[in-house]
Amino acid sequence: MPVVFDIISSHRHAFSTGLVTGLTAGQSFLSLRHAPAAPTTRVMRLRHLEMEFITTTAFAAAQEMGFAAYIARSFSVAPSGGTAIAITGNEGKVLTSSQSSVLTGAVSTTGALTVGTRTLDAFPFVTSSFWSAAAGGSFGPRIYGQTLNFIEPGGIILANQEGIEFQSTIAMGGSGVGRWVATIAYDIGLVTSS
């Protein structure tokens, strides 16, 4: 039975950390949660993801930097410890007259987030790394087109109280500082069978 995704609205947002330092492997720097109050049958389809990093202060020794993005399930308590994210009104809408997003979460300011209550998948759906040898070293933008990787309706479909969490995969060495930027494009809609 074919699955059909009926789009209600489309959105694009960029989330930038502050100048982070001291992240260890497995610590979160960006957490996003799809949390519609009603109707709770609305889902979020991630279509596009771009990731970037720039080293603003060199590490004591050149090192690898990396990230991983995980699907977060049973997401009942929001993260804290950074800058709160609450997408409302016309923010990021492709068409002003369409429905508002209900995306919430948090992004790091200078260190790791305090994670909320959620269950991460055991394996990430995206992961990558790069070599940072000096200040000004950068990663990306690397583009991960999620709709190319799956059969229709394409993309990663997140139900009510599911989300995406971005973590560092390698500990940041002494004195190194940098900024992560994630840009996402997604749709809000309903999944039906035809």
C-alpha positions, -999 to +999 in steps of 0.1 A: +000+000+000+017+033-011+023+060+016+014+096+007+027+127+024+003+156+023+022+188+029+007+215+051+037+238+052+074+240+043+102+256+063+139+264+063+160+274+094+197+278+103+208+272+138+242+284+150+260+276+182+279+302+201+317+298+202+319+264+218+348+248+236+355+217+256+328+194+241+335+158+247+324+128+226+287+122+229+278+157+242+249+175+224+252+209+209+218+211+190+185+195+199+153+199+179+119+185+188+087+183+167+059+189+193+025+197+179-001+203+206-030+196+182-036+178+160-009+154+172-011+134+139+010+161+121+044+149+112+077+165+102+096+154+072+133+164+071+142+169+035+176+186+036+205+191+061+236+211+058+264+211+084+293+235+089+320+241+115+347+268+117+376+268+141+380+303+155+408+295+180+433+268+171+436+237+192+468+231+211+475+203+186+458+197+153+430+173+156+400+156+140+365+172+147+333+154+141+295+153+146+267+128+144+229+134+140+205+110+158+167+106+157+153+112+192+122+092+201+098+096+231+110+132+235+090+143+265+113+169+282+131+197+263+169+202+266+183+232+285+216+250+291+218+268+258+197+292+238+161+280+236+145+275+202+108+280+197+097+285+160+065+304+159+046+327+135+060+332+101+096+323+110+112+302+082+080+297+063+083+292+025+047+306+021+034+331+046-002+319+045+008+283+054+007+267+089+034+277+115+060+252+126+059+237+161+097+230+163+113+236+197+147+228+212+180+244+222+213+253+207+246+255+226+261+288+236+296+279+248+294+243+260+272+212+259+235+212+263+218+195+293+198+169+274+161+164+278+142+132+283+144+113+250+156+080+236+182+083+209+185+057+181+216+035+186+231+047+153+232+081+137+216+088+104+244+112+094+280+114+107+311+131+094+344+145+105+373+168+093+409+177+102+413+211+121+449+222+118+446+259+126+422+288+133+402+294+101+400+257+094+365+247+083+342+219+075+314+222+050+290+232+041+283+195+036+249+188+023+229+157+032+197+155+010+175+132+030+148+129+003+173+112-020+180+084+005+146+068+010+116+056-009+085+078-011+074+098+007+111+106+011+131+121+039+131+113+076+095+114+091+093+125+127+060+119+146+047+139+175+074+142+203+103+130+181+133+151+170+169+153+159+199+156+182+234+167+171+264+155+191+301+159+190+318+126+182+354+136+192+365+155+223+376+190+215+413+194+226+428+220+248+421+257+239+402+250+207+371+270+200+347+269+171+311+273+159+287+246+145+259+257+120+231+234+110+207+244+082+176+223+077+146+223+053+115+204+063+078+200+057+049+197+082+021+174+070+001+142+073+010+107+062-018+087+046-021+054+028-037+053-006 
